[in-house]
Amino acid sequence: MKELNTFNKATKFKKEFYDRTSSTIEFMAWDINTETAVLDIAEPNKAGEVIANFFDHSLSNTSGNLDTDEWTCPKRRYEYVYCFEVLEHLLNPLLFLEQLRNHAPKAKVFITVPYHILRQHWGMNHFHEMDLMRLHYLFKLAGMKINRFHQKNFYEKPSVSEPMAVITGKKPMDKSLWEYAKKIKYTVRPLLNYATGYFWVKKTVRYYFECEYL
């Protein structure tokens, strides 16, 4: 296994990507073999590539519409399946899990899904964000058992490093006032959320599962 690249944490997106990816690797590392065949449920993507590289996995990807029974993947004997941030994007996650069994019946399936308390905080293309009770029921209907489970909370953090660097003179003001004004929401809004306690309501709960088919 390799050391996880720390990326460039200067941007909000890359910081979130690093946190999510490193947390997933930490969960998986408890019980995983290296140098084996893995099916990643997605078109080729950065997260799957980073995790596969970390564990020296031979990665294959799916193609086609996962909401139908017509999606395909290379025919291999998969030991693991990566199913990261997938189920919430599907109209029929049960159909998908049933179809997955045909492609990787003996594989351990690593699943991550986000959950927000309020629906207004769901992602724009999320059709399902299920709590633990509903996820357990979904896996039961799909004929799966849960081997391991972990839960982690992610909070929106104020982005104060750039504004403070400009104010204190450590960084030159190389952008227009309008550009800085557009970024103010990444500083003021999270601070207000912390001050009012709303950050707890807005948090992203991420569930991690290691499952297999019965």
N, C-alpha and C positions, 0 to 999 in steps of 0.2 A: 504494500500500500504506500501511497505517496502523501506528502504533506499537502494539505489543501491550500491552494493559491488564495492569498488574502484579497486579491483584486484591488480595485481602487475604490476606497470607501468615500470618496469625495462627493459622490452623487447619491441622492436618496434611493434611486432604483438599484444601483450596484450594492449599496449597504443592505437593502432588503433581500436582494438575491443572495448575498453572502450569508446572511443570517439564516435564511430558509435552507440553503444548500448544506451548510455546515451542520445544522440541527438534524437534517435528514441523514447525513453521513454518520453522525454520532449515534443515532438510533439504530441504523443498519449494522454498524460495526460490532455490535454485541454478538451477532450470530450470522456470519456470512463467510463464504469461501471466495477466494480470488481466482482469476483466470478461468472463468466459466462463462457459458452462454446465457445471455440475458435479453429479454424482450422488453423494450421501452414502449409504453402505450402512448404514442405520439409520433408525429413527424420528427425528423432529426431536430434536436433543440439543445441549447447550451447547458441546461441543468442536467439532462441525461448524460451528455458527453462528459461533463465535469465529474459526476459521480462514477460513471463507468471507468474513467481514467484513474480515479482515486483507488478503485478496487481492482484494477486490471481486468475488467470484464469485457467480453466480446459482445458488442451491442448490436441488436437488430431493432428495427422500428416497424410500427404498423402503418398501413395505408388504407384509405377509404373512410367512409362515414361510420363512426363508432356507435351511432344510434340505430344502425341496421345490423342485419346478420350477414352482410356482404363484405365487411372489412377483412383485410388479409394481412399476413405477415410471413416471413420466410419460414419454411418447415425445418425446425431444429428441435433438439431436445433441450428445452430451457430449464435451467435450475432456478432462476429467479425472474420475476416480473417487476418492472418499475411502473407503478401507477400513481404518479405524482400530480396532484392538482388536476385530476381528470373527471371524477364522478360528478362534481358540482356543475360541470359544463354540459352534461348529458341530459337529454329529455327522458331517457329510459335507462338508468344505471343498472337496473336488474337484468334487462336483456343483455347489456354489455357483459356483465359478470358471468352470465350463463354461457355466452359465446366464448368468452376467454377460456373457459374450462376445456373447450374443444382444441384450443391451440397450445395450452400449457397445463395439462391436467395434474402434473406432479410437481409443479413449480411452487416455490414460496412467493407470495405476492406481497410486495411492500406498497402500502397505500397511504397517501397523505391527503387530507381534505381540510379546508378552512371552514370556520363557523363564526358567524357574527350574531350577536344577541338580537339586533334590530335588522329587519329586512332592508331598510334604507341604506345599510352599509354593505350590502352584497355587491359583488362585482357586476358590471353591466351585462356580462354574458354568462352569469351564473343562473342556472335553472333550479338547482337544489343546493341548499346549505343545511345539512341535517345534523341534529344533535346526536348524542351518543345512543340514546334509546332507539332512534330510527336507523342509525347506522348498524347497530347490532341486529335489528330485525332484517335489514337489507341483506346482510351477510348470511344470516340464517336461511332466508328464502333462496339465496344463490347456492346453498350447499357448502358454505365455507365455515371454517372455525378460526377463531382468533388465537394466535399463539402468544403474541406480545402486543402491548399497547402503551402509548405514551401521549401526554398532552402538554402543550407549551403555549403560553400566552405571548403575543407580540403587540407592543404598544407603539402608537405613533409618537415619534420623538421630535422635539423642536430642532430645526436646522439653524443653529446660531453661529456656527463657526465662521462662515463667510461674512455675515454682517458685522460680527464683533471684530474680525480682522481688519475690515475697512474702517470701522469707528476708531479703533486703537492705533491705526496707521501702519499696521503690520503688512497690509496689502493695499496697493493703490486702487483708487476708484476708477476702474477701467471700463465701466459700463455706464449706460445712461441711468438717470434716476428712475425712469419708467421700468427698466429691466429689473432694478432692485425692488421697485414697488410690486412688481408681479410676483416676486419671490417671497414677499413679506408674509404670505399666507402659510408658508412652511415654517415660519418662526412664531408668529403671533397666534395663529389658530391652535397649534399644539400646546402652547403655553396657557392659553385660556382653558383648553380641555383639562390640563393638569390642575389649574387653579380651581375649577368647578367640580372636579371629579368625573367629568364626562369621558376622560380617557379610558376609564374602566369599562364604560358602556360601549365605547367604540373599538375596543380591543379586538384583535383577530385571534381566535382560539384555533390552533392547528392540531389535528389529531393524527397520530402516527400508528399504523397497524402493520403487523406481520401476520398474514393469513395463509391458509392453504385449503384446498378442496378436500372434503370428506370422501 
